[in-house]
């Protein structure tokens, strides 16, 4: 029995075939999904457009990255004969590939790109992230992914620059510097989500990227605490400033412990060891403790407190929370490590 005629992926135009769908050319996305289902059957993938077409250099590069070892055959769809057709729009997201001569026009691909970016949120998103930060960061991500050269590390770098600007504003002194710094801290918290969204949308997630993101987040957090403490100390609020400094030292020590524990656990260099252990032994209390110690929550809460003129109270609350967090951190790591040894 002869082998079945392989299907062809179709697009209505060359523009559609090369169109960026959430940062990746439509043809490259289609070939990736097609290869996952039919990769063992044929290493040549036919992509057809009426009148023929030429893949852009970016399309060729992305095919080599996402579907290595597969060969693109760019042909005229008018000469396909009875070959089964698969609309390119049906291959932009993971799912079962089935013959379907879909209409993968540019508006359809644009809508698919929005859906892909909208799916880049994480189940572990905090309350503020889910309802405020993520919608804004995903809007930014959609805009950034229109630039072919954009990479996740660019967003990480931008978040780092916001952190530097925040620190400069805070140490410049005065209530105005405090307000600007708080606003930049919240903005950095929003932009912090862009690199991960870009990575997930374009299949560029990596351990190195996650590590750089975690280090940037932690450095920004420490700079915020240090900047607010310095601002208030120089404004005559010495006790509050010293309380903030003490809380910052506790935060830095706890972050170092988390980083060391993440490596001991055999994972990447991140600061999620406590969150991971809470997830393994879920409860309502642990869930809420996780929420209020996540960056999206405390960045927004700090912003609101400073806007309301409660910066001094913020530092006292912070040092109390930092002490409690550190005790819970040490106890959780100690008890889970003990249970692992006993097991």
MARNU-13254 format. One record per residue (C-alpha): residue in one letter; residue number from 0; x, z, y. Coordinates in nm, 2 decimals, decimal comma. Each point is the difference from the previous one (the first is absolute). Layout:
// MARNU-13254
PT type seq X Z Y
PT A NUM X Z Y .
...
// end
This chain:
// MARNU-13254
PT type seq X Z Y
PT X 0 0,00 0,00 0,00 .
PT X 1 0,14 -0,10 0,34 .
PT X 2 0,06 0,27 0,26 .
PT X 3 -0,27 0,03 0,27 .
PT X 4 0,07 -0,17 0,33 .
PT X 5 0,13 0,27 0,24 .
PT X 6 -0,21 0,07 0,30 .
PT X 7 0,10 -0,08 0,36 .
PT X 8 -0,02 0,22 0,30 .
PT X 9 -0,17 -0,17 0,29 .
PT X 10 0,00 0,04 0,37 .
PT X 11 -0,21 -0,21 0,25 .
PT X 12 0,30 -0,06 0,23 .
PT X 13 0,38 0,03 0,04 .
PT X 14 -0,06 0,26 0,27 .
PT X 15 -0,21 0,21 -0,24 .
PT X 16 0,26 -0,03 -0,28 .
PT X 17 0,27 0,13 0,23 .
PT X 18 -0,22 0,25 0,19 .
PT X 19 0,13 0,36 0,02 .
PT X 20 -0,24 0,23 -0,18 .
PT X 21 0,10 0,35 0,10 .
PT X 22 0,35 -0,11 0,05 .
PT X 23 0,04 -0,21 -0,31 .
PT X 24 -0,07 -0,38 -0,02 .
PT X 25 -0,32 -0,07 -0,19 .
PT X 26 0,17 -0,22 -0,26 .
PT X 27 0,26 0,27 -0,08 .
PT X 28 -0,28 0,26 -0,05 .
PT X 29 -0,19 -0,25 -0,21 .
PT X 30 0,30 -0,08 -0,22 .
PT X 31 0,07 0,37 -0,05 .
PT X 32 -0,35 0,07 -0,13 .
PT X 33 -0,01 -0,32 -0,20 .
PT X 34 0,34 0,08 -0,16 .
PT X 35 -0,12 0,35 -0,11 .
PT X 36 -0,28 -0,16 -0,20 .
PT X 37 0,14 -0,33 -0,11 .
PT X 38 0,38 0,06 0,04 .
PT X 39 0,07 -0,03 -0,37 .
PT X 40 -0,18 -0,33 -0,04 .
PT X 41 0,17 -0,22 0,26 .
PT X 42 0,28 0,07 0,25 .
PT X 43 -0,12 -0,29 0,22 .
PT X 44 -0,29 0,08 0,24 .
PT X 45 -0,19 -0,29 0,16 .
PT X 46 -0,12 0,06 0,35 .
PT X 47 -0,21 -0,28 0,14 .
PT X 48 -0,12 -0,10 0,34 .
PT X 49 -0,20 -0,31 0,10 .
PT X 50 0,25 -0,27 0,10 .
PT X 51 0,30 0,20 -0,12 .
PT X 52 0,20 0,27 0,18 .
PT X 53 0,34 0,16 0,05 .
PT X 54 0,06 0,37 -0,04 .
PT X 55 0,16 0,17 0,30 .
PT X 56 0,35 0,16 -0,04 .
PT X 57 -0,17 0,34 0,02 .
PT X 58 -0,24 -0,09 -0,28 .
PT X 59 0,29 -0,12 -0,22 .
PT X 60 0,20 0,32 0,07 .
PT X 61 -0,30 0,23 -0,08 .
PT X 62 -0,07 -0,19 -0,32 .
PT X 63 0,36 0,06 -0,11 .
PT X 64 -0,04 0,37 0,08 .
PT X 65 -0,34 0,06 -0,15 .
PT X 66 -0,01 -0,25 -0,29 .
PT X 67 0,37 -0,05 -0,10 .
PT X 68 0,05 -0,26 -0,26 .
PT X 69 -0,32 -0,19 0,08 .
PT X 70 0,00 -0,35 0,14 .
PT X 71 -0,24 -0,11 0,27 .
PT X 72 -0,14 -0,36 -0,04 .
PT X 73 -0,16 -0,09 0,33 .
PT X 74 -0,23 -0,29 -0,07 .
PT X 75 -0,29 -0,20 0,14 .
PT X 76 -0,33 0,14 -0,13 .
PT X 77 -0,15 -0,34 -0,01 .
PT X 78 0,20 -0,09 -0,31 .
PT X 79 -0,08 0,31 -0,21 .
PT X 80 -0,26 -0,18 -0,21 .
PT X 81 -0,19 0,24 -0,24 .
PT X 82 0,25 0,28 0,04 .
PT X 83 -0,16 0,35 0,05 .
PT X 84 0,01 0,12 0,35 .
PT X 85 0,06 0,35 0,14 .
PT X 86 -0,07 0,06 0,37 .
PT X 87 0,30 0,16 0,17 .
PT X 88 -0,23 0,26 0,16 .
PT X 89 -0,08 0,14 -0,34 .
PT X 90 0,37 0,08 -0,06 .
PT X 91 0,08 0,20 0,31 .
PT X 92 -0,07 0,34 -0,15 .
PT X 93 0,05 0,14 -0,35 .
PT X 94 -0,27 -0,08 -0,25 .
PT X 95 -0,11 -0,22 -0,28 .
PT X 96 0,09 -0,37 0,06 .
PT X 97 -0,28 -0,23 -0,08 .
PT X 98 -0,06 -0,37 0,07 .
PT X 99 -0,17 -0,03 0,33 .
PT X 100 0,04 -0,27 0,26 .
PT X 101 -0,03 0,25 0,29 .
PT X 102 0,02 -0,10 0,36 .
PT X 103 0,32 0,17 0,12 .
PT X 104 -0,03 -0,10 0,36 .
PT X 105 0,18 0,19 0,27 .
PT X 106 -0,29 0,23 0,11 .
PT X 107 -0,05 0,10 -0,37 .
PT X 108 0,37 0,07 -0,03 .
PT X 109 0,00 0,20 0,33 .
PT X 110 -0,29 0,22 -0,14 .
PT X 111 0,19 0,05 -0,33 .
PT X 112 0,31 0,11 0,20 .
PT X 113 -0,21 0,26 0,18 .
PT X 114 -0,13 0,12 -0,34 .
PT X 115 0,36 0,03 -0,14 .
PT X 116 0,12 0,20 0,30 .
PT X 117 -0,32 0,22 -0,02 .
PT X 118 0,09 0,08 -0,36 .
PT X 119 0,35 0,14 0,09 .
PT X 120 -0,13 0,35 0,07 .
PT X 121 0,10 0,27 -0,25 .
PT X 122 -0,23 0,24 -0,20 .
PT X 123 0,22 0,28 0,13 .
PT X 124 -0,08 -0,08 0,37 .
PT X 125 -0,08 0,31 0,21 .
PT X 126 -0,32 0,05 0,19 .
PT X 127 0,13 -0,12 0,34 .
PT X 128 0,19 -0,29 -0,16 .
PT X 129 -0,31 -0,12 -0,19 .
PT X 130 -0,24 0,01 0,30 .
PT X 131 0,24 -0,07 0,30 .
PT X 132 0,36 -0,09 -0,07 .
PT X 133 -0,05 -0,24 -0,29 .
PT X 134 -0,26 -0,23 0,18 .
PT X 135 0,24 -0,03 0,30 .
PT X 136 0,32 -0,04 -0,20 .
PT X 137 -0,17 -0,27 -0,22 .
PT X 138 -0,10 -0,19 0,32 .
PT X 139 0,37 0,01 0,11 .
PT X 140 0,11 -0,11 -0,35 .
PT X 141 -0,23 -0,30 0,01 .
PT X 142 0,16 -0,11 0,33 .
PT X 143 0,35 0,07 -0,11 .
PT X 144 -0,04 -0,20 -0,33 .
PT X 145 -0,08 -0,31 0,21 .
PT X 146 0,38 -0,01 0,07 .
PT X 147 0,17 -0,15 -0,31 .
PT X 148 0,32 0,19 0,06 .
PT X 149 -0,16 0,34 0,02 .
PT X 150 0,11 0,25 -0,26 .
PT X 151 -0,11 0,36 -0,08 .
PT X 152 0,33 0,14 0,13 .
PT X 153 -0,08 -0,14 0,34 .
PT X 154 -0,30 0,23 0,02 .
PT X 155 0,21 0,29 -0,13 .
PT X 156 0,25 -0,07 0,28 .
PT X 157 -0,29 -0,02 0,26 .
PT X 158 -0,13 0,34 -0,12 .
PT X 159 0,36 0,14 0,04 .
PT X 160 0,02 -0,14 0,36 .
PT X 161 -0,33 0,17 0,08 .
PT X 162 0,15 0,32 -0,13 .
PT X 163 0,30 -0,03 0,22 .
PT X 164 -0,22 -0,08 0,31 .
PT X 165 -0,21 0,30 -0,09 .
PT X 166 0,30 0,23 -0,01 .
PT X 167 0,14 -0,13 0,33 .
PT X 168 -0,34 0,06 0,16 .
PT X 169 -0,03 0,35 -0,13 .
PT X 170 0,35 0,12 0,11 .
PT X 171 -0,04 -0,16 0,34 .
PT X 172 -0,21 0,31 0,07 .
PT X 173 -0,32 0,07 0,18 .
PT X 174 -0,36 -0,03 -0,11 .
PT X 175 0,01 -0,38 0,05 .
PT X 176 0,28 -0,03 -0,25 .
PT X 177 -0,19 0,22 -0,24 .
PT X 178 -0,31 -0,22 0,02 .
PT X 179 0,19 -0,32 -0,04 .
PT X 180 0,20 0,14 -0,29 .
PT X 181 -0,32 0,11 -0,18 .
PT X 182 -0,16 -0,34 0,05 .
PT X 183 0,31 -0,17 -0,14 .
PT X 184 0,01 0,24 -0,30 .
PT X 185 -0,36 -0,10 -0,08 .
PT X 186 0,08 -0,37 0,06 .
PT X 187 0,30 0,03 -0,24 .
PT X 188 -0,22 0,15 -0,26 .
PT X 189 -0,23 -0,30 0,02 .
PT X 190 0,29 -0,25 0,00 .
PT X 191 0,15 0,19 -0,30 .
PT X 192 -0,27 -0,16 -0,22 .
PT X 193 0,09 -0,36 0,09 .
PT X 194 0,32 -0,03 -0,21 .
PT X 195 -0,18 0,11 -0,32 .
PT X 196 -0,29 -0,23 0,07 .
PT X 197 0,23 -0,29 0,05 .
PT X 198 0,19 0,08 -0,31 .
PT X 199 -0,31 0,02 -0,22 .
PT X 200 -0,16 -0,31 0,15 .
PT X 201 0,32 -0,22 -0,04 .
PT X 202 0,13 0,15 -0,33 .
PT X 203 0,31 0,15 0,17 .
PT X 204 -0,04 0,36 -0,10 .
PT X 205 0,34 0,16 -0,09 .
PT X 206 0,16 0,34 -0,06 .
PT X 207 0,24 -0,06 0,29 .
PT X 208 -0,29 -0,08 0,23 .
PT X 209 -0,19 0,31 -0,10 .
PT X 210 0,31 0,21 0,05 .
PT X 211 0,06 -0,13 0,35 .
PT X 212 -0,37 0,05 0,09 .
PT X 213 0,02 0,37 -0,12 .
PT X 214 0,33 0,06 0,19 .
PT X 215 -0,14 -0,15 0,32 .
PT X 216 -0,32 0,21 -0,04 .
PT X 217 0,19 0,33 -0,05 .
PT X 218 0,24 -0,07 0,29 .
PT X 219 -0,29 -0,08 0,23 .
PT X 220 -0,17 0,33 -0,10 .
PT X 221 0,31 0,20 0,06 .
PT X 222 0,06 -0,17 0,34 .
PT X 223 -0,36 0,07 0,10 .
PT X 224 0,03 0,37 -0,08 .
PT X 225 0,34 0,02 0,16 .
PT X 226 -0,11 -0,19 0,31 .
PT X 227 -0,31 0,21 0,06 .
PT X 228 0,19 0,32 -0,05 .
PT X 229 0,27 -0,11 0,24 .
PT X 230 -0,26 -0,11 0,26 .
PT X 231 -0,18 0,34 -0,01 .
PT X 232 0,32 0,20 -0,01 .
PT X 233 0,13 -0,17 0,32 .
PT X 234 -0,34 0,05 0,16 .
PT X 235 0,04 0,38 -0,04 .
PT X 236 -0,18 0,04 -0,33 .
PT X 237 0,31 0,13 -0,18 .
PT X 238 -0,19 0,19 -0,28 .
PT X 239 -0,21 -0,30 -0,08 .
PT X 240 0,30 -0,23 0,00 .
PT X 241 0,19 0,23 -0,23 .
PT X 242 -0,30 0,02 -0,23 .
PT X 243 -0,01 -0,38 -0,02 .
PT X 244 0,37 -0,01 -0,07 .
PT X 245 -0,04 0,25 -0,28 .
PT X 246 -0,29 -0,21 -0,14 .
PT X 247 0,22 -0,32 0,03 .
PT X 248 0,28 0,17 -0,20 .
PT X 249 -0,25 0,10 -0,27 .
PT X 250 -0,14 -0,36 -0,01 .
PT X 251 0,35 -0,15 -0,03 .
PT X 252 0,09 0,24 -0,28 .
PT X 253 -0,32 -0,07 -0,19 .
PT X 254 0,04 -0,38 0,05 .
PT X 255 0,35 0,03 -0,15 .
PT X 256 -0,13 0,19 -0,30 .
PT X 257 -0,27 -0,27 -0,05 .
PT X 258 0,26 -0,28 0,02 .
PT X 259 0,22 0,18 -0,26 .
PT X 260 -0,29 0,06 -0,23 .
PT X 261 -0,11 -0,36 0,02 .
PT X 262 0,34 -0,11 -0,13 .
PT X 263 -0,01 0,27 -0,27 .
PT X 264 -0,34 -0,13 -0,11 .
PT X 265 0,17 -0,34 -0,05 .
PT X 266 -0,19 -0,16 0,28 .
PT X 267 0,10 -0,16 0,33 .
PT X 268 0,12 0,19 0,30 .
PT X 269 -0,33 0,10 0,16 .
PT X 270 -0,17 0,32 0,11 .
PT X 271 -0,31 -0,01 -0,22 .
PT X 272 0,10 0,24 -0,28 .
PT X 273 -0,25 0,27 0,12 .
PT X 274 -0,28 -0,26 0,05 .
PT X 275 0,07 -0,13 -0,35 .
PT X 276 -0,02 0,34 -0,16 .
PT X 277 -0,32 0,08 0,18 .
PT X 278 -0,14 -0,33 -0,13 .
PT X 279 0,09 0,11 -0,36 .
PT X 280 -0,20 0,32 0,04 .
PT X 281 -0,29 -0,09 0,23 .
PT X 282 -0,23 0,24 0,16 .
PT X 283 -0,20 0,01 0,33 .
PT X 284 0,26 0,24 0,16 .
PT X 285 0,30 -0,21 -0,10 .
PT X 286 -0,18 -0,31 0,12 .
PT X 287 -0,06 0,15 0,34 .
PT X 288 0,35 0,14 0,02 .
PT X 289 0,13 -0,35 -0,06 .
PT X 290 -0,23 -0,15 0,26 .
PT X 291 0,10 0,24 0,28 .
PT X 292 0,37 -0,03 -0,07 .
PT X 293 0,00 -0,38 0,00 .
PT X 294 0,15 -0,18 0,30 .
PT X 295 -0,32 -0,18 0,10 .
PT X 296 -0,18 0,34 0,04 .
PT X 297 0,26 0,20 0,18 .
PT X 298 0,11 -0,28 0,23 .
PT X 299 -0,36 -0,05 0,12 .
PT X 300 -0,06 0,38 0,02 .
PT X 301 0,32 0,05 0,20 .
PT X 302 -0,10 -0,29 0,24 .
PT X 303 -0,34 0,16 0,06 .
PT X 304 0,15 0,35 0,05 .
PT X 305 0,25 -0,12 0,26 .
PT X 306 -0,27 -0,21 0,18 .
PT X 307 -0,21 0,32 0,01 .
PT X 308 0,29 0,19 0,15 .
PT X 309 0,06 0,21 -0,31 .
PT X 310 0,37 -0,09 -0,06 .
PT X 311 0,11 0,36 0,00 .
PT X 312 -0,26 0,10 -0,25 .
PT X 313 0,09 -0,31 -0,21 .
PT X 314 0,35 0,12 -0,05 .
PT X 315 -0,11 0,35 -0,11 .
PT X 316 -0,25 -0,15 -0,24 .
PT X 317 0,27 -0,24 -0,12 .
PT X 318 0,25 0,27 -0,09 .
PT X 319 -0,27 0,19 -0,19 .
PT X 320 -0,11 -0,31 -0,19 .
PT X 321 0,37 -0,09 -0,07 .
PT X 322 0,06 0,34 -0,15 .
PT X 323 -0,31 -0,02 -0,22 .
PT X 324 0,09 -0,36 -0,10 .
PT X 325 0,36 0,11 -0,09 .
PT X 326 -0,13 0,29 -0,22 .
PT X 327 -0,25 -0,23 -0,18 .
PT X 328 0,27 -0,26 -0,04 .
PT X 329 0,25 0,24 -0,16 .
PT X 330 -0,26 0,16 -0,22 .
PT X 331 -0,15 -0,33 -0,12 .
PT X 332 0,34 -0,15 -0,08 .
PT X 333 0,11 0,33 -0,17 .
PT X 334 -0,31 0,03 -0,21 .
PT X 335 -0,02 -0,37 -0,10 .
PT X 336 0,38 0,00 -0,09 .
PT X 337 -0,05 0,31 -0,21 .
PT X 338 -0,30 -0,14 -0,18 .
PT X 339 0,20 -0,32 -0,07 .
PT X 340 0,29 0,20 -0,15 .
PT X 341 -0,23 0,21 -0,21 .
PT X 342 -0,18 -0,31 -0,12 .
// end
